[in-house]
Amino acid sequence: MIYKDGRFDNKEGQLIRRKILSFIVYGASLLLSIFFIYTGTYKILHAKLFEFNAQRISLFPSFIIPYLAYLIALVEFIVAILLIIKPLVGHMLFASIMLLFSVYIVYLNYNQLYEVCGCGGILNGLEYSSHLVLNVSLLTISLLLIHYFVSEDKRVL
């Protein structure tokens, strides 16, 4: 019920707030999914460039480097799908991967191996600080969404 002064009764207001929050949460999940599809597709389309950059770093065994772009892209595609069909699991994996990527670029920077981002597309060329801010931001968003999905599961049970 809506009162003359524009207020909702408490039950209806809560329902509207939950619908808006749900829209935001699933929209954010969709954007993170699109992000991984974008970077994964770029890695596959430019696998030789990715391979070249991986060889320059000398961090990975040479026998795995030709397959690395495809392996990372496959994982990104799987996570992108899970973000939509199993959001809690998808965000747990997304957060884990973003943490791993963040540790990786910190390691590269610490050992003076970081030159520019090679994640793909418009992200290519990001400097270290921008790349780390992006990774930590995406990680934070995913952790907030994990909190949301866990609290929603508890509310249903």
C-alpha positions as CSV (number, residue, x, y, z in Angstrom):
1,M,0.0,0.0,0.0
2,I,1.2,3.5,-0.9
3,Y,0.3,6.3,1.5
4,K,-0.6,9.8,0.3
5,D,2.9,11.1,1.3
6,G,4.6,8.6,-1.0
7,R,5.7,6.1,1.6
8,F,5.2,2.4,1.2
9,D,4.0,0.1,3.9
10,N,6.9,-1.8,5.4
11,K,6.2,-5.1,3.7
12,E,5.9,-3.6,0.2
13,G,8.9,-1.4,0.7
14,Q,11.0,-4.4,1.7
15,L,9.9,-6.3,-1.4
16,I,10.8,-3.4,-3.7
17,R,14.2,-3.0,-2.0
18,R,14.9,-6.8,-2.4
19,K,13.9,-6.7,-6.1
20,I,16.2,-3.7,-6.7
21,L,19.0,-5.4,-4.8
22,S,18.5,-8.6,-6.7
23,F,18.6,-6.7,-10.0
24,I,21.9,-5.0,-9.1
25,V,23.4,-8.3,-7.9
26,Y,22.5,-10.3,-11.0
27,G,23.5,-7.4,-13.2
28,A,26.9,-7.3,-11.5
29,S,27.2,-11.1,-12.0
30,L,26.4,-10.7,-15.6
31,L,29.0,-8.0,-16.1
32,L,31.7,-10.1,-14.4
33,S,30.7,-13.0,-16.6
34,I,31.0,-10.8,-19.7
35,F,34.4,-9.6,-18.5
36,F,35.7,-13.2,-18.3
37,I,34.2,-14.1,-21.7
38,Y,35.9,-11.0,-23.2
39,T,39.3,-11.7,-21.7
40,G,39.1,-15.4,-22.5
41,T,38.1,-14.8,-26.1
42,Y,41.0,-12.3,-26.5
43,K,43.4,-14.9,-25.1
44,I,42.3,-17.5,-27.7
45,L,42.3,-15.1,-30.6
46,H,45.7,-13.8,-29.7
47,A,47.3,-17.0,-28.2
48,K,50.6,-16.4,-29.9
49,L,51.0,-13.0,-28.3
50,F,50.0,-14.4,-25.0
51,E,52.6,-17.2,-25.5
52,F,55.3,-14.7,-26.4
53,N,54.6,-12.7,-23.2
54,A,54.6,-15.8,-21.1
55,Q,58.0,-16.9,-22.6
56,R,59.5,-13.5,-21.9
57,I,58.6,-13.8,-18.2
58,S,60.3,-17.3,-17.8
59,L,58.0,-18.1,-15.0
60,F,56.2,-21.1,-16.5
61,P,57.8,-24.4,-17.8
62,S,58.3,-24.2,-21.6
63,F,56.2,-27.3,-22.3
64,I,53.0,-25.7,-20.8
65,I,53.4,-22.2,-22.4
66,P,51.7,-23.1,-25.8
67,Y,48.6,-24.4,-23.9
68,L,48.5,-21.7,-21.2
69,A,46.3,-19.2,-23.1
70,Y,43.8,-21.9,-23.9
71,L,43.8,-23.3,-20.4
72,I,43.3,-19.9,-18.8
73,A,40.6,-19.0,-21.3
74,L,38.8,-22.3,-20.7
75,V,38.8,-21.7,-16.9
76,E,37.5,-18.1,-17.5
77,F,34.7,-19.5,-19.7
78,I,33.7,-22.1,-17.1
79,V,33.6,-19.4,-14.4
80,A,31.6,-17.1,-16.7
81,I,28.9,-19.7,-17.1
82,L,28.9,-20.6,-13.4
83,L,28.5,-16.9,-12.5
84,I,25.1,-17.1,-14.2
85,I,23.8,-20.6,-13.5
86,K,25.4,-21.1,-10.0
87,P,26.3,-17.6,-8.8
88,L,27.7,-18.5,-5.4
89,V,30.1,-21.1,-6.8
90,G,30.9,-18.8,-9.7
91,H,31.8,-15.9,-7.5
92,M,33.9,-18.1,-5.2
93,L,35.9,-19.3,-8.2
94,F,36.0,-15.7,-9.7
95,A,37.3,-14.4,-6.4
96,S,39.9,-17.1,-6.2
97,I,41.1,-16.5,-9.7
98,M,41.2,-12.7,-9.2
99,L,43.2,-13.3,-6.0
100,L,45.6,-15.6,-7.9
101,F,46.0,-13.1,-10.7
102,S,46.6,-10.3,-8.2
103,V,49.3,-12.3,-6.4
104,Y,50.8,-13.1,-9.8
105,I,51.1,-9.5,-10.9
106,V,52.5,-8.5,-7.5
107,Y,55.1,-11.3,-7.8
108,L,56.0,-10.1,-11.3
109,N,56.3,-6.5,-10.1
110,Y,58.3,-7.5,-7.1
111,N,60.7,-9.4,-9.3
112,Q,60.8,-6.5,-11.9
113,L,59.2,-8.7,-14.5
114,Y,56.0,-6.7,-14.9
115,E,55.9,-4.6,-18.0
116,V,52.3,-4.1,-19.0
117,C,49.0,-6.0,-18.7
118,G,48.5,-8.8,-21.2
119,C,45.0,-9.8,-20.1
120,G,43.5,-8.9,-23.4
121,G,41.8,-6.3,-25.5
122,I,41.2,-2.9,-23.9
123,L,43.1,-4.1,-20.7
124,N,46.3,-4.6,-22.6
125,G,48.9,-2.0,-21.7
126,L,47.6,-1.3,-18.1
127,E,50.4,-0.3,-15.9
128,Y,51.0,-2.2,-12.6
129,S,49.1,0.1,-10.2
130,S,46.1,0.3,-12.5
131,H,46.1,-3.4,-13.1
132,L,46.3,-4.1,-9.3
133,V,43.5,-1.6,-8.6
134,L,41.3,-3.3,-11.3
135,N,42.0,-6.8,-9.9
136,V,41.3,-5.8,-6.3
137,S,38.2,-3.9,-7.3
138,L,36.8,-7.0,-9.1
139,L,37.8,-9.2,-6.2
140,T,36.0,-6.9,-3.8
141,I,32.8,-6.9,-5.9
142,S,32.9,-10.7,-6.1
143,L,33.4,-11.0,-2.3
144,L,30.5,-8.6,-1.6
145,L,28.3,-10.8,-4.0
146,I,29.5,-13.9,-2.2
147,H,28.3,-12.3,1.1
148,Y,25.0,-11.5,-0.5
149,F,24.4,-15.0,-1.8
150,V,25.4,-16.6,1.5
151,S,23.1,-14.3,3.4
152,E,20.3,-15.1,1.0
153,D,20.8,-18.8,1.4
154,K,20.5,-18.4,5.2
155,R,17.3,-16.4,4.8
156,V,15.7,-19.2,2.7
157,L,16.7,-22.0,5.1
